[in-house]
């Protein structure tokens, strides 16, 4: 049972790292596109929405990784 829990923790940490990288990449992309006056604003809004979804996933995973002290 302990090995399964450790495997889950490792998988969650890896996933968290992947999500953070994706979020950071979107930040850079949005920042670059924001300086281009010819870029489609709808595209920027979609990217920002995707970035927000990633942030929500990151927060949820971080919360799952915090041990429950009441247990």
N, C-alpha and C positions, 0 to 999 in steps of 0.2 A: 504494500500500500504506500509506503514512504517513497519508493522509487517512482511510483506513478505521480505522486504529488510533486516531487522534484522535477520530473519531466515536464509536468504542466507549468510549473514556475519558470523553468528554462524557456519553454515555448512562448509563454506570455512575455518574458523579458525580450526575447528575440523579436516578437511581433511589435512590442512597444518601441523598440529601436527602429524598426522598419517604418512605423507610423510617424515617428519623429522626423526621420529623414525625408519622408514624403511631404510632411507638413512644411519643413524648412525649404524644400525644393519649390513648393507652391508659393511660399513667401517671396522667394527670389524671383520667380516668374511673374508674379503679380506686380512686384515692385518695378521690374523692367518694363512690363506692358503699360503700367500707369504713366510712364514718362513719354509714351508714344501717342501723340494726339490723333493718329489715324486708326488706332486700334478700336475694335468693336467693344463697346461698354458692356454688352450682354455677355461677351466672353469673359471679361473680368469678373462680372457678377457670378457667373457659373464657377469660376475658379475659386472665388471667395467662399461660395457656398460649400464647395468640395473641401476647402481648407477647414471650414467650421465643422464639417462632419468628421474630418480626421481629428480635430481637437477634441471633439466629444468622445471619440473612440479612445484617444490617449487618456483622457481623464478617467474614463470607465475602467480601462486596464490598470492604470495607476491605483485606483481605488481597490481593485481586486487583489493587487499585490500587497496591500497593507494588511498585516495580520489582524484578525479579529481578537481584540483583547478580552472580550467578554466570554469567549469560548473556553 
